[in-house]
Amino acid sequence: MDFQLILLFAITTAVVISSPGPSAILVVSQGASDGLGRAIFGILGIAVGGMIYFTLSATGIASLILASTLVFSTIKWVGVAFLLYLGLKALFSKSALIDIAPEKGQKTRSALFLQGLFIMVSNPKAMLFFTAILPQFIDLNRPIAPQILIMGATTYALQIPIYSAYAYMGERITRIGIKGGIKAWLANALNKFAGAALVFAGLKMISVTVSR
């Protein structure tokens, strides 16, 4: 797997993970209520849920490769369209505030973990994302399994620090006494940045797909 492809995959995945969504909102709330040290268990739950979807997507894609190159190629183009859709939607949508409402009393570590796991597995968009993005970076001329393992490890490695940053943000906002939610302009700025990055990634994938 070429370094440039790994880098593009890492950037695209990091942008999607960083975009404000259910998982980000959860870890911000956990950081605000329980602190970063305990919110890490919720983050681990999210990461495990993400790996479940990644494995399911990777298994299905590997089966498609074996079954039909034409079907696999079609999935790649559908994936490019999906990423462009996500990018344009983020660019032109009005983002809601990420409200922080710390709950009274700390949850157990297992409860935090299960919260993270549930929020991820209950979000089918995660599996749709992996199904869309993985084919773009698979080189059919090289062994498939090592490429999927590299992408899986990269995804896991990105989730931990990015969601930890969200949990830390929630913890800090609680400590300095800011009430309500994060200002709308910040949430909108995050969405616009993510949207532009996803559109760029989608266009870059078109050039990579055409050149193969």
Phi and psi in degrees as GROMACS dihedral restraints (atoms count N, CA, C in turn):
[ dihedral_restraints ]
;  ai    aj    ak    al  type     phi  dphi    fc
    3     4     5     6     1   -64.5    20    10
    4     5     6     7     1   147.9    20    10
    6     7     8     9     1   -60.9    20    10
    7     8     9    10     1   -39.4    20    10
    9    10    11    12     1   -62.4    20    10
   10    11    12    13     1   -38.3    20    10
   12    13    14    15     1   -67.5    20    10
   13    14    15    16     1   -41.5    20    10
   15    16    17    18     1   -61.4    20    10
   16    17    18    19     1   -43.0    20    10
   18    19    20    21     1   -64.3    20    10
   19    20    21    22     1   -43.7    20    10
   21    22    23    24     1   -64.7    20    10
   22    23    24    25     1   -40.6    20    10
   24    25    26    27     1   -61.9    20    10
   25    26    27    28     1   -44.5    20    10
   27    28    29    30     1   -62.8    20    10
   28    29    30    31     1   -42.6    20    10
   30    31    32    33     1   -65.8    20    10
   31    32    33    34     1   -46.8    20    10
   33    34    35    36     1   -60.9    20    10
   34    35    36    37     1   -45.6    20    10
   36    37    38    39     1   -65.3    20    10
   37    38    39    40     1   -40.5    20    10
   39    40    41    42     1   -63.2    20    10
   40    41    42    43     1   -39.0    20    10
   42    43    44    45     1   -63.5    20    10
   43    44    45    46     1   -45.0    20    10
   45    46    47    48     1   -64.6    20    10
   46    47    48    49     1   -43.4    20    10
   48    49    50    51     1   -62.7    20    10
   49    50    51    52     1   -38.4    20    10
   51    52    53    54     1   -75.0    20    10
   52    53    54    55     1   -19.9    20    10
   54    55    56    57     1   -63.9    20    10
   55    56    57    58     1   133.6    20    10
   57    58    59    60     1   -57.4    20    10
   58    59    60    61     1   125.8    20    10
   60    61    62    63     1  -158.8    20    10
   61    62    63    64     1  -171.6    20    10
   63    64    65    66     1   -55.6    20    10
   64    65    66    67     1   -42.6    20    10
   66    67    68    69     1   -66.9    20    10
   67    68    69    70     1   -42.8    20    10
   69    70    71    72     1   -63.7    20    10
   70    71    72    73     1   -42.6    20    10
   72    73    74    75     1   -61.6    20    10
   73    74    75    76     1   -40.7    20    10
   75    76    77    78     1   -62.7    20    10
   76    77    78    79     1   -47.5    20    10
   78    79    80    81     1   -71.8    20    10
   79    80    81    82     1   -29.3    20    10
   81    82    83    84     1   -62.5    20    10
   82    83    84    85     1   -45.1    20    10
   84    85    86    87     1   -65.2    20    10
   85    86    87    88     1   -41.3    20    10
   87    88    89    90     1   -65.6    20    10
   88    89    90    91     1   -39.4    20    10
   90    91    92    93     1   -63.5    20    10
   91    92    93    94     1   -38.8    20    10
   93    94    95    96     1   -68.2    20    10
   94    95    96    97     1   -39.2    20    10
   96    97    98    99     1   -84.9    20    10
   97    98    99   100     1   -39.7    20    10
   99   100   101   102     1  -119.1    20    10
  100   101   102   103     1    -8.4    20    10
  102   103   104   105     1    87.9    20    10
  103   104   105   106     1   159.0    20    10
  105   106   107   108     1   -61.3    20    10
  106   107   108   109     1   -39.3    20    10
  108   109   110   111     1   -58.5    20    10
  109   110   111   112     1   -35.7    20    10
  111   112   113   114     1   -94.4    20    10
  112   113   114   115     1   -27.7    20    10
  114   115   116   117     1   -64.3    20    10
  115   116   117   118     1   -20.2    20    10
  117   118   119   120     1   -59.1    20    10
  118   119   120   121     1   -28.3    20    10
  120   121   122   123     1   -69.8    20    10
  121   122   123   124     1   -36.1    20    10
  123   124   125   126     1   -66.5    20    10
  124   125   126   127     1   -38.6    20    10
  126   127   128   129     1   -64.1    20    10
  127   128   129   130     1   -40.4    20    10
  129   130   131   132     1   -63.6    20    10
  130   131   132   133     1   -37.4    20    10
  132   133   134   135     1   -62.6    20    10
  133   134   135   136     1   -42.0    20    10
  135   136   137   138     1   -62.5    20    10
  136   137   138   139     1   -43.0    20    10
  138   139   140   141     1   -63.8    20    10
  139   140   141   142     1   -40.6    20    10
  141   142   143   144     1   -64.9    20    10
  142   143   144   145     1   -43.5    20    10
  144   145   146   147     1   -61.0    20    10
  145   146   147   148     1   -40.1    20    10
  147   148   149   150     1   -63.0    20    10
  148   149   150   151     1   -39.4    20    10
  150   151   152   153     1   -68.5    20    10
  151   152   153   154     1   -31.9    20    10
  153   154   155   156     1   -62.7    20    10
  154   155   156   157     1   -48.7    20    10
  156   157   158   159     1   -65.2    20    10
  157   158   159   160     1   -38.8    20    10
  159   160   161   162     1   -61.2    20    10
  160   161   162   163     1   -45.5    20    10
  162   163   164   165     1   -62.8    20    10
  163   164   165   166     1   -44.2    20    10
  165   166   167   168     1   -61.8    20    10
  166   167   168   169     1   -43.1    20    10
  168   169   170   171     1   -65.8    20    10
  169   170   171   172     1   -45.5    20    10
  171   172   173   174     1   -63.3    20    10
  172   173   174   175     1   -39.4    20    10
  174   175   176   177     1   -63.8    20    10
  175   176   177   178     1   -43.8    20    10
  177   178   179   180     1   -64.6    20    10
  178   179   180   181     1   -40.1    20    10
  180   181   182   183     1   -67.7    20    10
  181   182   183   184     1   -40.7    20    10
  183   184   185   186     1   -60.8    20    10
  184   185   186   187     1   -38.7    20    10
  186   187   188   189     1   -65.4    20    10
  187   188   189   190     1   -38.5    20    10
  189   190   191   192     1   -64.4    20    10
  190   191   192   193     1   -39.9    20    10
  192   193   194   195     1   -59.9    20    10
  193   194   195   196     1   -44.0    20    10
  195   196   197   198     1   -69.3    20    10
  196   197   198   199     1   -32.8    20    10
  198   199   200   201     1   -79.6    20    10
  199   200   201   202     1   -45.5    20    10
  201   202   203   204     1  -162.2    20    10
  202   203   204   205     1   122.9    20    10
  204   205   206   207     1   -67.1    20    10
  205   206   207   208     1   -34.7    20    10
  207   208   209   210     1   -64.8    20    10
  208   209   210   211     1   -44.7    20    10
  210   211   212   213     1   -63.0    20    10
  211   212   213   214     1   -42.2    20    10
  213   214   215   216     1   -61.4    20    10
  214   215   216   217     1   -42.9    20    10
  216   217   218   219     1   -63.4    20    10
  217   218   219   220     1   -38.9    20    10
  219   220   221   222     1   -63.7    20    10
  220   221   222   223     1   -42.3    20    10
  222   223   224   225     1   -61.0    20    10
  223   224   225   226     1   -36.9    20    10
  225   226   227   228     1   -61.0    20    10
  226   227   228   229     1   -45.0    20    10
  228   229   230   231     1   -70.0    20    10
  229   230   231   232     1   -36.4    20    10
  231   232   233   234     1   -63.0    20    10
  232   233   234   235     1   -39.1    20    10
  234   235   236   237     1   -62.8    20    10
  235   236   237   238     1   -41.1    20    10
  237   238   239   240     1   -61.5    20    10
  238   239   240   241     1   -44.7    20    10
  240   241   242   243     1   -61.7    20    10
  241   242   243   244     1   -38.6    20    10
  243   244   245   246     1   -65.1    20    10
  244   245   246   247     1   -42.7    20    10
  246   247   248   249     1   -65.0    20    10
  247   248   249   250     1   -41.1    20    10
  249   250   251   252     1   -63.3    20    10
  250   251   252   253     1   -38.4    20    10
  252   253   254   255     1   -61.8    20    10
  253   254   255   256     1   -46.5    20    10
  255   256   257   258     1   -60.2    20    10
  256   257   258   259     1   -42.6    20    10
  258   259   260   261     1   -64.2    20    10
  259   260   261   262     1   -47.7    20    10
  261   262   263   264     1   -65.9    20    10
  262   263   264   265     1   -37.2    20    10
  264   265   266   267     1   -63.5    20    10
  265   266   267   268     1   -42.4    20    10
  267   268   269   270     1   -66.5    20    10
  268   269   270   271     1   -36.4    20    10
  270   271   272   273     1   -66.7    20    10
  271   272   273   274     1   -37.7    20    10
  273   274   275   276     1  -105.9    20    10
  274   275   276   277     1    -0.8    20    10
  276   277   278   279     1   -88.9    20    10
  277   278   279   280     1   156.2    20    10
  279   280   281   282     1   -96.6    20    10
  280   281   282   283     1   114.1    20    10
  282   283   284   285     1   -77.1    20    10
  283   284   285   286     1   138.5    20    10
  285   286   287   288     1   -80.0    20    10
  286   287   288   289     1   163.6    20    10
  288   289   290   291     1   -70.2    20    10
  289   290   291   292     1   150.0    20    10
  291   292   293   294     1   -91.7    20    10
  292   293   294   295     1    97.3    20    10
  294   295   296   297     1   -75.6    20    10
  295   296   297   298     1   140.0    20    10
  297   298   299   300     1  -116.2    20    10
  298   299   300   301     1   112.4    20    10
  300   301   302   303     1  -130.9    20    10
  301   302   303   304     1    83.6    20    10
  303   304   305   306     1   -57.9    20    10
  304   305   306   307     1   135.0    20    10
  306   307   308   309     1   -86.2    20    10
  307   308   309   310     1   152.7    20    10
  309   310   311   312     1   -77.4    20    10
  310   311   312   313     1   133.1    20    10
  312   313   314   315     1    85.7    20    10
  313   314   315   316     1   141.5    20    10
  315   316   317   318     1   -86.0    20    10
  316   317   318   319     1   144.2    20    10
  318   319   320   321     1   -85.7    20    10
  319   320   321   322     1   162.3    20    10
  321   322   323   324     1   -72.3    20    10
  322   323   324   325     1   162.0    20    10
  324   325   326   327     1   -61.5    20    10
  325   326   327   328     1   -40.3    20    10
  327   328   329   330     1   -65.8    20    10
  328   329   330   331     1   -36.6    20    10
  330   331   332   333     1   -65.9    20    10
  331   332   333   334     1   -40.7    20    10
  333   334   335   336     1   -64.0    20    10
  334   335   336   337     1   -42.8    20    10
  336   337   338   339     1   -61.7    20    10
  337   338   339   340     1   -46.7    20    10
  339   340   341   342     1   -65.9    20    10
  340   341   342   343     1   -34.2    20    10
  342   343   344   345     1   -60.5    20    10
  343   344   345   346     1   -47.0    20    10
  345   346   347   348     1   -63.8    20    10
  346   347   348   349     1   -43.1    20    10
  348   349   350   351     1   -62.9    20    10
  349   350   351   352     1   -44.5    20    10
  351   352   353   354     1   -65.7    20    10
  352   353   354   355     1   -41.6    20    10
  354   355   356   357     1   -64.9    20    10
  355   356   357   358     1   -30.6    20    10
  357   358   359   360     1   -79.3    20    10
  358   359   360   361     1   -48.6    20    10
  360   361   362   363     1   -71.6    20    10
  361   362   363   364     1   -17.8    20    10
  363   364   365   366     1   -87.7    20    10
  364   365   366   367     1     3.3    20    10
  366   367   368   369     1  -112.7    20    10
  367   368   369   370     1    90.9    20    10
  369   370   371   372     1   -63.5    20    10
  370   371   372   373     1   -14.2    20    10
  372   373   374   375     1   -63.3    20    10
  373   374   375   376     1   -25.9    20    10
  375   376   377   378     1   -64.0    20    10
  376   377   378   379     1   -45.4    20    10
  378   379   380   381     1   -67.4    20    10
  379   380   381   382     1   -38.6    20    10
  381   382   383   384     1   -61.9    20    10
  382   383   384   385     1   -39.4    20    10
  384   385   386   387     1   -63.2    20    10
  385   386   387   388     1   -48.8    20    10
  387   388   389   390     1   -62.7    20    10
  388   389   390   391     1   -39.7    20    10
  390   391   392   393     1   -63.6    20    10
  391   392   393   394     1   -33.6    20    10
  393   394   395   396     1   -78.0    20    10
  394   395   396   397     1   -37.4    20    10
  396   397   398   399     1   -89.7    20    10
  397   398   399   400     1   -34.5    20    10
  399   400   401   402     1   -59.4    20    10
  400   401   402   403     1   -44.8    20    10
  402   403   404   405     1   -60.1    20    10
  403   404   405   406     1   -26.0    20    10
  405   406   407   408     1   -64.1    20    10
  406   407   408   409     1   -24.6    20    10
  408   409   410   411     1  -112.1    20    10
  409   410   411   412     1     3.4    20    10
  411   412   413   414     1   -89.4    20    10
  412   413   414   415     1   125.2    20    10
  414   415   416   417     1   -95.2    20    10
  415   416   417   418     1   111.9    20    10
  417   418   419   420     1   -67.2    20    10
  418   419   420   421     1   -14.6    20    10
  420   421   422   423     1   -85.7    20    10
  421   422   423   424     1    -1.9    20    10
  423   424   425   426     1  -123.6    20    10
  424   425   426   427     1   161.1    20    10
  426   427   428   429     1   -55.3    20    10
  427   428   429   430     1   133.7    20    10
  429   430   431   432     1   -75.3    20    10
  430   431   432   433     1   -43.9    20    10
  432   433   434   435     1   -57.0    20    10
  433   434   435   436     1   -47.4    20    10
  435   436   437   438     1   -61.3    20    10
  436   437   438   439     1   -35.4    20    10
  438   439   440   441     1   -65.1    20    10
  439   440   441   442     1   -43.4    20    10
  441   442   443   444     1   -65.7    20    10
  442   443   444   445     1   -39.1    20    10
  444   445   446   447     1   -63.1    20    10
  445   446   447   448     1   -41.2    20    10
  447   448   449   450     1   -62.1    20    10
  448   449   450   451     1   -45.1    20    10
  450   451   452   453     1   -67.8    20    10
  451   452   453   454     1   -36.9    20    10
  453   454   455   456     1   -64.5    20    10
  454   455   456   457     1   -44.8    20    10
  456   457   458   459     1   -64.7    20    10
  457   458   459   460     1   -38.2    20    10
  459   460   461   462     1   -64.2    20    10
  460   461   462   463     1   -43.5    20    10
  462   463   464   465     1   -60.5    20    10
  463   464   465   466     1   -47.5    20    10
  465   466   467   468     1   -62.2    20    10
  466   467   468   469     1   -42.9    20    10
  468   469   470   471     1   -65.8    20    10
  469   470   471   472     1   -28.3    20    10
  471   472   473   474     1   -81.1    20    10
  472   473   474   475     1   -36.1    20    10
  474   475   476   477     1   -61.5    20    10
  475   476   477   478     1   -42.9    20    10
  477   478   479   480     1   -60.7    20    10
  478   479   480   481     1   -55.6    20    10
  480   481   482   483     1   -68.1    20    10
  481   482   483   484     1   -35.6    20    10
  483   484   485   486     1   -67.9    20    10
  484   485   486   487     1   -46.9    20    10
  486   487   488   489     1   -71.0    20    10
  487   488   489   490     1   -28.6    20    10
  489   490   491   492     1   -64.2    20    10
  490   491   492   493     1   -36.6    20    10
  492   493   494   495     1   -64.0    20    10
  493   494   495   496     1   -39.5    20    10
  495   496   497   498     1   -64.7    20    10
  496   497   498   499     1   -43.0    20    10
  498   499   500   501     1   -63.5    20    10
  499   500   501   502     1   -40.4    20    10
  501   502   503   504     1   -63.4    20    10
  502   503   504   505     1   -39.5    20    10
  504   505   506   507     1   -60.5    20    10
  505   506   507   508     1   -43.8    20    10
  507   508   509   510     1   -62.6    20    10
  508   509   510   511     1   -41.0    20    10
  510   511   512   513     1   -63.3    20    10
  511   512   513   514     1   -43.9    20    10
  513   514   515   516     1   -67.1    20    10
  514   515   516   517     1   -40.4    20    10
  516   517   518   519     1   -62.5    20    10
  517   518   519   520     1   -38.2    20    10
  519   520   521   522     1   -67.3    20    10
  520   521   522   523     1   -42.5    20    10
  522   523   524   525     1   -64.1    20    10
  523   524   525   526     1   -38.6    20    10
  525   526   527   528     1   -90.0    20    10
  526   527   528   529     1     3.2    20    10
  528   529   530   531     1    80.2    20    10
  529   530   531   532     1    21.4    20    10
  531   532   533   534     1   -76.8    20    10
  532   533   534   535     1   128.5    20    10
  534   535   536   537     1  -101.9    20    10
  535   536   537   538     1   162.2    20    10
  537   538   539   540     1    84.5    20    10
  538   539   540   541     1  -136.9    20    10
  540   541   542   543     1  -126.6    20    10
  541   542   543   544     1   175.6    20    10
  543   544   545   546     1   -67.3    20    10
  544   545   546   547     1   141.2    20    10
  546   547   548   549     1   -59.2    20    10
  547   548   549   550     1   145.9    20    10
  549   550   551   552     1   -59.0    20    10
  550   551   552   553     1   -36.3    20    10
  552   553   554   555     1   -65.0    20    10
  553   554   555   556     1   -31.7    20    10
  555   556   557   558     1   -71.0    20    10
  556   557   558   559     1   -44.9    20    10
  558   559   560   561     1   -62.5    20    10
  559   560   561   562     1   -40.2    20    10
  561   562   563   564     1   -66.3    20    10
  562   563   564   565     1   -38.7    20    10
  564   565   566   567     1   -63.1    20    10
  565   566   567   568     1   -41.0    20    10
  567   568   569   570     1   -61.8    20    10
  568   569   570   571     1   -43.1    20    10
  570   571   572   573     1   -65.0    20    10
  571   572   573   574     1   -42.9    20    10
  573   574   575   576     1   -65.0    20    10
  574   575   576   577     1   -41.5    20    10
  576   577   578   579     1   -63.5    20    10
  577   578   579   580     1   -45.9    20    10
  579   580   581   582     1   -62.8    20    10
  580   581   582   583     1   -42.1    20    10
  582   583   584   585     1   -62.2    20    10
  583   584   585   586     1   -45.9    20    10
  585   586   587   588     1   -63.1    20    10
  586   587   588   589     1   -40.4    20    10
  588   589   590   591     1   -66.8    20    10
  589   590   591   592     1   -38.6    20    10
  591   592   593   594     1   -69.4    20    10
  592   593   594   595     1   -39.1    20    10
  594   595   596   597     1   -62.5    20    10
  595   596   597   598     1   -43.7    20    10
  597   598   599   600     1   -60.2    20    10
  598   599   600   601     1   -44.5    20    10
  600   601   602   603     1   -62.4    20    10
  601   602   603   604     1   -41.7    20    10
  603   604   605   606     1   -61.7    20    10
  604   605   606   607     1   -44.4    20    10
  606   607   608   609     1   -65.4    20    10
  607   608   609   610     1   -37.9    20    10
  609   610   611   612     1   -64.6    20    10
  610   611   612   613     1   -39.6    20    10
  612   613   614   615     1   -65.7    20    10
  613   614   615   616     1   -32.9    20    10
  615   616   617   618     1   -62.0    20    10
  616   617   618   619     1   -43.8    20    10
  618   619   620   621     1   -65.5    20    10
  619   620   621   622     1   -38.7    20    10
  621   622   623   624     1   -66.9    20    10
  622   623   624   625     1   -42.8    20    10
  624   625   626   627     1   -65.2    20    10
  625   626   627   628     1   -42.0    20    10
  627   628   629   630     1   -67.3    20    10
  628   629   630   631     1   -35.4    20    10
  630   631   632   633     1   -74.6    20    10
  631   632   633   634     1   -16.7    20    10
